[in-house]
Amino acid sequence: MNNELYDLFNKQMNFETYSGYIYLDMSAYCSSIGLDGFAKWYRKQYQEELEHAKKFHDYIVDSNLRPTYSNWEESPTGDYASILDTAQLSLAHEKTVTARINYLMEKAIELKDYASVNFLNWFVSEQVEEEQTFNKMIDELKLVKDSGLYILDKDYGNRED
């Protein structure tokens, strides 16, 4: 793997972990306002992001390189106005992740690192799903407003692993 791509993959691995902590913070917020179903859903989102980080970790190791870990300058703790706010912030964050994945793909193609292109294809598809999920959540939250929040909370609490 090219040194530039190696550095970018390490940064993305750490960013995926950071993303997980954003969702864990959102889970705590949901718990604090009595929305345990959404809290459970965001905890699963946290676990999914850690799996994404692990995929980068494993790919780096499989490339006979050593992953490097970093701390984050900013805290993932947010001040949320509502459950709709968490969904909108989540979508914005996932769009940032998508842009980062697309940049990694551009670099891998530019460097003719076809193994990395193949690896990144999964993430490209995953980001389509992530954005779609949050767009749907936002649409549903706007439709039900607070009167249907209880029902949606129960639905989101039934998320499978």
N, C-alpha and C positions, 0 to 999 in steps of 0.2 A: 504494500500500500504506500502510495506517495505520502511524504511527510505532511504536506498541506492537508490532504484528506484525513490523515491520521489525527491531526490536531482538530479538525472540524468534527470528526466523529466523536472524539473525546468531549468536546464542548456540547455536542448534542446529547450524549449520554448523560452528562450532568444536568442539562436543561430538562430532559425527560424526568429526572429525579425531582428537580425543582417543580416541575409541572404537577407531579404527584402531591407534593406538599401544599400546593395551591388548592387542590381538590380536598385534601385532608382538612385544611382550614375551612373550606366551604362546608364540609361535613359537620365540623364543630359548630359553625354558625347555625346550620339547620337544626341541630340538636338543641341549641340554645333558644330557639323559638318554637320548639315543640314539633318540628317536622321530622320525625324519626325515619320515615320512609325515604325522604330526600337525603337525610344524613347517611343512611345505609347505601343509597345509590352513589353518592359522592365518595364514600369510602371504597366502593368497588372501582370507581373511576381512578382513585388514588392507586389502588393495587394494579390496575391496568397500566398506568403510567410507569410504575416501577418495573413492570414486565417489559415495557418498551426500552427502558434504560438497560435492563439485563440483556436484551437482544443486541444492543450496541456493544455492551461489555463483552459478550460472548464472541461477537464478530471480530472485535479488536484482538481478543485472545487467540481466536482461530487463525488470525492473520500473523501470528507469532509476534505480536506486539503487546505492550503492557498498557492497560487503561490507566488514566490519571484522573484523580477526583479533585473537585474544587468545592469551596464554600461559595455562598451567594452573598452578594453585597446587600441585597434588599430582603426584607422579611416577606414571606408569603402570606402574612396576616392582612386581611382586608377588612374594610368597613363596608358592609353590605346594607343596602337600603331595603331589600326584599329578596324573596326567592327568585323573582324575575331578574333582579339585578345580578344574582350569581350566575344565572343562565346566560345572560348577555355578556358578562365578563368572561365566562367560560368560552363562549363562541369567539370572542375577540382573541382570547389566548390561543385557541386552536387555530385560528387564522395565522397567528404568528408562528406556530409550530409548522403549519403547512408551508409557509414561506421559507422557513429554515430547511425543511425536508426538500423542497423544490431546489433550493440553492445547492444542497448536497448532491442532488441528482445531476444538476448542471455541471458541477465540478467533476463528478465521477465520469460523466460522458466526455467532458473536455479532456480529462486525463486518460481516457480510454481504459478505465478500470472497470471492466465489464462484470467482474465478480461483485463489486460494490454496487453497480447499477442493478444487478439482480437482487441483491440484498435490499436495496432501497425501494424496489418496486412494491414490496409488502407495505412499507410505510406510506407510500403515495396512496395506495388503496385505503389504508387505515384512516388517513386524514380526510378522505371523502366521507367515510362513515362517521368520523368524529364530528365534523361540521354539520352533517345531516342530522345527527342525534340532537345536537344543541339547537339547531334551527327548529326542529320538531318540538322540543321542550318549550322553547320561547313561544311558538305559535299556540301550543296548548295552554300555557300559563296566561297568555293574553286572552284566550277564549274563556277560561273558567273564572278568572279573577279570584278573589278571596273566597267566594261562595263554594267553589269546587275544589279548593286547595286540599281539603281533607281527603277527597276521593283520589286526587292525583298523588298525594303523599302515600297513600296505601298502594297505588299502582307502582310507584317508583321503588317502594320497599320490597316489591316482589322481583327485582332484578336478579336474574340467574348469574352464576359465576361464569 
